[in-house]
């Protein structure tokens, strides 16, 4: 008890995050974006990891559709040209 007969209020310990959400997003981008050109699945993985981090699936899905899906579709639409060797007659 305190001197005047009332109890002191204890402060709740706050959890201090090591990184902010924005910093974590930048770390995710730095790790995954370099691989976008090599494999399309990294774009999908990037969207999924961001969705897990933000804990708001509808919002994350909207962002994925707005920013990542056009990029994926653009790459998928590109046809690879295969040169065939002409057979000798």
C-alpha positions in Angstrom: 0.0 0.0 0.0 1.0 3.5 -0.6 1.4 6.1 2.0 -2.1 7.6 1.6 -3.9 4.2 1.8 -4.3 3.6 -2.0 -2.6 1.0 -4.0 -0.2 2.0 -6.8 -1.4 1.1 -10.3 0.9 -1.3 -12.1 1.7 -0.5 -15.6 1.1 -3.2 -18.1 4.3 -4.3 -19.9 3.9 -3.6 -23.5 5.3 -5.9 -26.1 7.9 -4.1 -28.1 8.2 -5.5 -31.6 11.6 -6.0 -33.0 10.5 -4.7 -36.4 7.6 -2.6 -37.6 5.2 -4.0 -40.2 6.6 -1.7 -42.8 10.2 -2.9 -42.0 9.1 -6.5 -42.3 7.4 -5.8 -45.6 10.7 -4.4 -46.9 12.6 -7.4 -45.7 10.2 -9.7 -47.4 10.5 -7.7 -50.6 14.3 -7.6 -50.4 14.3 -11.4 -50.1 11.8 -12.4 -52.7 11.8 -9.8 -55.4 15.2 -10.7 -56.8 13.8 -14.1 -57.7 10.7 -12.8 -59.6 12.4 -13.0 -63.0 13.5 -16.6 -62.4 10.3 -18.2 -61.2 6.7 -17.1 -61.3 5.9 -18.9 -58.1 8.0 -16.4 -56.1 5.4 -13.7 -56.9 2.6 -15.9 -55.5 4.8 -16.7 -52.4 5.4 -12.9 -51.9 1.7 -12.3 -51.9 1.0 -15.1 -49.4 3.8 -14.0 -47.0 2.5 -10.4 -47.1 -1.0 -11.7 -46.4 0.2 -13.6 -43.4 2.0 -10.6 -42.1 -0.8 -8.2 -42.5 -3.5 -10.6 -41.1 -6.1 -9.1 -43.4 -6.7 -11.6 -46.2 -9.3 -9.5 -48.2 -7.1 -6.5 -48.2 -4.0 -8.5 -49.1 -6.0 -10.3 -51.9 -7.0 -6.9 -53.3 -3.4 -5.7 -53.3 -2.3 -8.9 -55.0 -4.9 -8.6 -57.7 -4.0 -4.9 -58.2 -0.2 -5.1 -58.2 1.0 -8.7 -58.7 -1.6 -10.4 -60.9 -1.1 -8.1 -63.9 2.7 -8.8 -63.7 2.0 -12.6 -63.6 -0.4 -12.5 -66.5 2.0 -10.4 -68.5 4.8 -13.0 -68.1 2.4 -15.9 -68.7 1.2 -14.3 -71.9 4.7 -14.2 -73.4 5.3 -17.1 -75.6 8.7 -18.6 -75.8 9.9 -19.0 -79.3 11.7 -22.3 -80.0 13.9 -22.4 -83.0 13.9 -25.7 -84.8 16.7 -26.9 -86.9 15.8 -27.4 -90.5 16.2 -30.9 -91.6 18.5 -31.5 -94.5 16.8 -32.9 -97.6 
